[in-house]
Amino acid sequence: MGGIAGVFYITVALLMAPRLGALNFIMTVIVGQLIISLLIDYFGLVGLPRQTISMQKLIGVLVVIGGFIITTRG
């Protein structure tokens, strides 16, 4: 699975980075990772213990999303 995911990521990066720009592409990846990480913790996926989504975690993710919105609008 890791090999397939790696090939998919590289392919998407080669296709989308020139269109979005380096900053917007990397910000998209980071926002996606943060959201998926919250879901993995909340549901206890891949064998990890379940964790609640605290207000601090939610605010942190929202701040990053806000930064992403600011950079893509400019």
SESE-266106 format. One record per residue (C-alpha): y, z, x; residue number from 0; residue in one letter. Coordinates in steps of 0.2 Angstrom, whole numbers, plus 5000, padded with zeros to 4 digits. Each point is the difference from the previous one (the first is absolute). Example, Ala and Ser with C-alpha at 12.3 -4.5 7.8 and 13.67 -1.06 7.14 Angstrom:
% SESE-266106
{yy=4978, zz=5039, xx=5062, rogu=0, kolza=a}
{yy=5017, zz=4997, xx=5006, rogu=1, kolza=s}
***
This chain:
% SESE-266106
{yy=5000, zz=5000, xx=5000, rogu=0, kolza=m}
{yy=5012, zz=5004, xx=5014, rogu=1, kolza=g}
{yy=4998, zz=4983, xx=5008, rogu=2, kolza=g}
{yy=5003, zz=4991, xx=4983, rogu=3, kolza=i}
{yy=5016, zz=5011, xx=4997, rogu=4, kolza=a}
{yy=5006, zz=4997, xx=5017, rogu=5, kolza=g}
{yy=4999, zz=4981, xx=4998, rogu=6, kolza=v}
{yy=5008, zz=5001, xx=4983, rogu=7, kolza=f}
{yy=5014, zz=5011, xx=5007, rogu=8, kolza=y}
{yy=5003, zz=4988, xx=5015, rogu=9, kolza=i}
{yy=5000, zz=4985, xx=4988, rogu=10, kolza=t}
{yy=5012, zz=5007, xx=4988, rogu=11, kolza=v}
{yy=5011, zz=5006, xx=5015, rogu=12, kolza=a}
{yy=5001, zz=4982, xx=5007, rogu=13, kolza=l}
{yy=5004, zz=4993, xx=4983, rogu=14, kolza=l}
{yy=5012, zz=5013, xx=4993, rogu=15, kolza=m}
{yy=5010, zz=5006, xx=5015, rogu=16, kolza=a}
{yy=5010, zz=4984, xx=5003, rogu=17, kolza=p}
{yy=5005, zz=5000, xx=4982, rogu=18, kolza=r}
{yy=5004, zz=5018, xx=4998, rogu=19, kolza=l}
{yy=5006, zz=5004, xx=5017, rogu=20, kolza=g}
{yy=4992, zz=5013, xx=5012, rogu=21, kolza=a}
{yy=5009, zz=5015, xx=4992, rogu=22, kolza=l}
{yy=4996, zz=4996, xx=4982, rogu=23, kolza=n}
{yy=4982, zz=4996, xx=5004, rogu=24, kolza=f}
{yy=4997, zz=5016, xx=5010, rogu=25, kolza=i}
{yy=5009, zz=5010, xx=4986, rogu=26, kolza=m}
{yy=4989, zz=4992, xx=4987, rogu=27, kolza=t}
{yy=4984, zz=5005, xx=5010, rogu=28, kolza=v}
{yy=5007, zz=5018, xx=5003, rogu=29, kolza=i}
{yy=5004, zz=5002, xx=4981, rogu=30, kolza=v}
{yy=4983, zz=4994, xx=4995, rogu=31, kolza=g}
{yy=4992, zz=5012, xx=5012, rogu=32, kolza=q}
{yy=5009, zz=5015, xx=4994, rogu=33, kolza=l}
{yy=4996, zz=4996, xx=4981, rogu=34, kolza=i}
{yy=4982, zz=4997, xx=5004, rogu=35, kolza=i}
{yy=4999, zz=5016, xx=5010, rogu=36, kolza=s}
{yy=5007, zz=5010, xx=4986, rogu=37, kolza=l}
{yy=4987, zz=4993, xx=4988, rogu=38, kolza=l}
{yy=4986, zz=5003, xx=5013, rogu=39, kolza=i}
{yy=5005, zz=5018, xx=5002, rogu=40, kolza=d}
{yy=5003, zz=5003, xx=4981, rogu=41, kolza=y}
{yy=4983, zz=4992, xx=4995, rogu=42, kolza=f}
{yy=4990, zz=5007, xx=5015, rogu=43, kolza=g}
{yy=4994, zz=4982, xx=5005, rogu=44, kolza=l}
{yy=4990, zz=4996, xx=5015, rogu=45, kolza=v}
{yy=4993, zz=5017, xx=5002, rogu=46, kolza=g}
{yy=5016, zz=5009, xx=5002, rogu=47, kolza=l}
{yy=5004, zz=5016, xx=4991, rogu=48, kolza=p}
{yy=5012, zz=4998, xx=4984, rogu=49, kolza=r}
{yy=5018, zz=5005, xx=5003, rogu=50, kolza=q}
{yy=5014, zz=5002, xx=4988, rogu=51, kolza=t}
{yy=5015, zz=4989, xx=5001, rogu=52, kolza=i}
{yy=5014, zz=5012, xx=5004, rogu=53, kolza=s}
{yy=5018, zz=4998, xx=4997, rogu=54, kolza=m}
{yy=5004, zz=4998, xx=5019, rogu=55, kolza=q}
{yy=4987, zz=4986, xx=5002, rogu=56, kolza=k}
{yy=5007, zz=4991, xx=4985, rogu=57, kolza=l}
{yy=5018, zz=5002, xx=5005, rogu=58, kolza=i}
{yy=4995, zz=4994, xx=5018, rogu=59, kolza=g}
{yy=4991, zz=4984, xx=4993, rogu=60, kolza=v}
{yy=5015, zz=4997, xx=4988, rogu=61, kolza=l}
{yy=5012, zz=5001, xx=5015, rogu=62, kolza=v}
{yy=4990, zz=4987, xx=5009, rogu=63, kolza=v}
{yy=4999, zz=4989, xx=4985, rogu=64, kolza=i}
{yy=5019, zz=5002, xx=4998, rogu=65, kolza=g}
{yy=5002, zz=4994, xx=5018, rogu=66, kolza=g}
{yy=4989, zz=4985, xx=4997, rogu=67, kolza=f}
{yy=5011, zz=4996, xx=4985, rogu=68, kolza=i}
{yy=5016, zz=5001, xx=5010, rogu=69, kolza=i}
{yy=4994, zz=4989, xx=5014, rogu=70, kolza=t}
{yy=4993, zz=4987, xx=4989, rogu=71, kolza=t}
{yy=5016, zz=4998, xx=4990, rogu=72, kolza=r}
{yy=5011, zz=4997, xx=5015, rogu=73, kolza=g}
***
